[in-house]
Amino acid sequence: MSFKAPHVSFVSFAVEVLPSGITQVMIVETGLHLNPKHPSYNRFAVQTLISAAQKYAGANIEGPAAIRLVSTQNGEI
């Protein structure tokens, strides 16, 4: 089942290999600004996206998992 949520443009998965073990990484590209200091930052939308991604990862990824949000907007920093 693919992950779908408002403000999501692309989702991919990666594997992070560290001396401490392997972690599955869900990479979510979003049109939202992720910098809280940006004037267009929408805390509610970002929190809603995080919650949806956490719920999806919990139900669909086995073992240690991480979620990485990546903004497709310019001027984040």
C-alpha positions in Angstrom: 0.0 0.0 0.0 1.5 3.4 -1.0 1.5 6.4 1.3 -0.8 9.2 0.3 -1.4 12.4 2.2 -2.1 16.0 1.5 1.0 18.1 0.5 3.0 15.0 -0.5 4.6 15.0 -4.0 6.8 11.9 -3.8 7.7 9.1 -1.5 10.8 6.9 -1.7 12.5 4.4 0.7 16.1 4.0 1.6 18.2 1.8 3.9 20.6 3.5 6.3 23.5 1.2 7.4 25.2 2.2 10.6 27.6 0.3 12.9 24.6 0.1 15.3 22.4 -1.6 12.7 20.1 -1.1 9.7 17.3 1.4 9.6 14.6 1.7 7.0 14.1 5.3 5.9 10.9 6.7 4.4 11.6 9.9 2.5 8.6 12.1 2.0 8.9 15.1 -0.4 6.4 17.8 0.3 5.4 21.2 -1.0 5.2 22.5 2.6 7.8 24.9 4.0 9.6 23.0 6.8 11.4 26.0 8.3 9.4 27.4 11.2 10.8 30.8 10.6 9.6 30.9 7.0 6.5 33.2 6.6 4.6 30.4 4.8 5.3 27.7 7.4 2.1 25.9 8.4 2.7 24.2 11.7 -0.7 22.4 11.6 -0.1 21.0 8.1 3.4 19.9 9.0 2.3 18.1 12.2 -0.6 16.5 10.3 1.9 15.2 7.7 4.3 13.9 10.4 1.4 12.1 12.2 0.2 10.5 9.0 3.8 9.3 8.0 4.3 7.9 11.5 1.1 6.0 11.4 2.0 4.6 7.9 5.5 3.7 9.0 4.3 2.0 12.1 1.8 -0.2 10.1 4.0 -0.9 7.1 7.7 -0.9 8.0 9.2 -3.8 10.0 12.1 -3.1 12.4 13.7 0.3 13.1 12.4 3.1 10.9 13.0 6.8 10.3 11.0 9.4 8.4 12.8 12.2 6.5 10.7 15.1 5.3 12.2 17.1 2.4 10.7 20.4 1.2 10.5 21.0 -2.5 10.2 24.8 -1.8 13.0 27.2 -2.4 14.3 29.5 0.3 14.0 27.1 3.2 17.0 28.5 5.1 
